[in-house]
């Protein structure tokens, strides 16, 4: 049984992944991995699956609405043997993943980055070449054939300097002309300049530009890559600064409230244990409040306001 068949069986019986997991004696994440094809369905699960198959068929509208588009998601999450574009090692992962997931291979990487566009993987290169050569077809249809999400078409084409929105009909050329165009497009994806491409194929710069322009090539692959790098650096910096500001504000507020709580406790002549008994908590919680480690609860705020009003 495949993962999609297990998913169809579960939906036809109106079961959630948690309920099916209890029937199989595994965790819910294991059932999700089975349905996506990441984990194989072993033989000792067969009796439990047969018990589920013997259940009466029931249609749950909520489950069916949640499972809408399951075929596309299953195709995206199907595990395949892939090659990491970062380190070159083989790994088993979903079709939309280009790297093995290691920290040093995840893109965009932190720190210094080159402004030269990275070379696409074999699957991504095939998709981009199809977008450039088959101009009479929509890029979203080509993306679905190659297992990409339609929403990621714009970012992938923009990163490699391809204008996918312009619909220029594909001209009828000979086989040699099509092979030359594919070779030029392949070198363009590698980040070569027009002069470098022209010297390789024996054409002038203007002729190379005339060939690439109907394919949607903007000639801005390096500038687009630089914009991606600059944007990610600024986004990372802004996000870090925002987290630091929120952390500083929260820490200062907790410290002020903790000092006020300690001061009022000392004025009332209470120990931490006595105050903990009044508030229904523990002495360690009172200590954490006064040190500014934790935020005060509503009950602690009410007691503090009552003490301040007595002054």
Rosetta blueprint (number, residue, H / E / L):
1 X L
2 X L
3 X H
4 X H
5 X H
6 X H
7 X H
8 X H
9 X H
10 X H
11 X H
12 X H
13 X L
14 X L
15 X L
16 X L
17 X H
18 X H
19 X H
20 X H
21 X H
22 X H
23 X H
24 X H
25 X L
26 X L
27 X L
28 X H
29 X H
30 X H
31 X H
32 X H
33 X H
34 X H
35 X H
36 X H
37 X L
38 X L
39 X L
40 X L
41 X L
42 X L
43 X H
44 X H
45 X H
46 X H
47 X H
48 X H
49 X H
50 X H
51 X H
52 X H
53 X H
54 X L
55 X L
56 X L
57 X L
58 X L
59 X L
60 X L
61 X H
62 X H
63 X H
64 X H
65 X H
66 X H
67 X L
68 X L
69 X L
70 X H
71 X H
72 X H
73 X H
74 X H
75 X H
76 X H
77 X H
78 X L
79 X E
80 X E
81 X E
82 X E
83 X E
84 X L
85 X L
86 X L
87 X L
88 X L
89 X L
90 X E
91 X E
92 X E
93 X E
94 X E
95 X L
96 X L
97 X L
98 X L
99 X L
100 X L
101 X L
102 X L
103 X L
104 X L
105 X L
106 X L
107 X L
108 X L
109 X L
110 X L
111 X L
112 X L
113 X L
114 X L
115 X L
116 X L
117 X L
118 X L
119 X L
120 X L
121 X L
122 X H
123 X H
124 X H
125 X H
126 X H
127 X H
128 X H
129 X H
130 X H
131 X H
132 X H
133 X H
134 X L
135 X L
136 X L
137 X L
138 X L
139 X H
140 X H
141 X H
142 X H
143 X H
144 X H
145 X H
146 X L
147 X L
148 X L
149 X L
150 X H
151 X H
152 X H
153 X H
154 X H
155 X H
156 X H
157 X H
158 X H
159 X H
160 X L
161 X L
162 X E
163 X L
164 X L
165 X L
166 X L
167 X L
168 X L
169 X L
170 X L
171 X L
172 X L
173 X L
174 X L
175 X H
176 X H
177 X H
178 X H
179 X H
180 X H
181 X H
182 X H
183 X H
184 X H
185 X H
186 X H
187 X H
188 X H
189 X H
190 X L
191 X L
192 X L
193 X L
194 X H
195 X H
196 X H
197 X H
198 X H
199 X H
200 X H
201 X H
202 X L
203 X L
204 X L
205 X H
206 X H
207 X H
208 X H
209 X H
210 X H
211 X H
212 X H
213 X H
214 X L
215 X L
216 X L
217 X E
218 X L
219 X L
220 X L
221 X H
222 X H
223 X H
224 X H
225 X H
226 X H
227 X H
228 X H
229 X H
230 X H
231 X H
232 X H
233 X H
234 X H
235 X H
236 X H
237 X H
238 X H
239 X H
240 X H
241 X H
242 X H
243 X H
244 X H
245 X H
246 X H
247 X H
248 X H
249 X H
250 X H
251 X H
252 X H
253 X H
254 X H
255 X H
256 X H
257 X H
258 X H
259 X H
260 X H
261 X H
262 X H
263 X H
264 X H
265 X H
266 X H
267 X H
268 X L
269 X L
270 X L
271 X L
272 X H
273 X H
274 X H
275 X H
276 X H
277 X H
278 X H
279 X H
280 X L
281 X L
282 X L
283 X H
284 X H
285 X H
286 X H
287 X H
288 X H
289 X H
290 X H
291 X L
292 X L
293 X L
294 X L
295 X L
296 X L
297 X L
298 X H
299 X H
300 X H
301 X H
302 X H
303 X H
304 X H
305 X H
306 X H
307 X H
308 X H
309 X H
310 X H
311 X L
